[in-house]
């Protein structure tokens, strides 16, 4: 069971780098959890195409 504190954006919203999109939730054991997805037309897509490259 996942308890989400709050979602701060909704499907279709555009977000900016650094923008808070949600607050962490807890699972039924009390551990903090986060589920992150990027979707296009309702279908999950690979987020690496939309996130900045790792700096070395």
NORZIZI-V7802 format. One record per residue. N is the residue number from 1. RES is the residue in one small letter. BURIAL is b if it has 16 or more other ideal C-beta (glycine too) atoms within 10 Angstrom, else e. Layout:
N_RES_BURIAL / N_RES_BURIAL
This chain:
1_x_e / 2_x_e / 3_x_e / 4_x_e / 5_x_e / 6_x_e / 7_x_e / 8_x_e / 9_x_e / 10_x_e / 11_x_e / 12_x_e / 13_x_e / 14_x_e / 15_x_e / 16_x_e / 17_x_e / 18_x_e / 19_x_e / 20_x_e / 21_x_e / 22_x_e / 23_x_e / 24_x_e / 25_x_b / 26_x_e / 27_x_e / 28_x_e / 29_x_e / 30_x_e / 31_x_e / 32_x_e / 33_x_e / 34_x_e / 35_x_e / 36_x_e / 37_x_e / 38_x_e / 39_x_e / 40_x_e / 41_x_e / 42_x_e / 43_x_e / 44_x_e / 45_x_e / 46_x_e / 47_x_e / 48_x_e / 49_x_e / 50_x_e / 51_x_e / 52_x_e / 53_x_e / 54_x_e / 55_x_e / 56_x_e
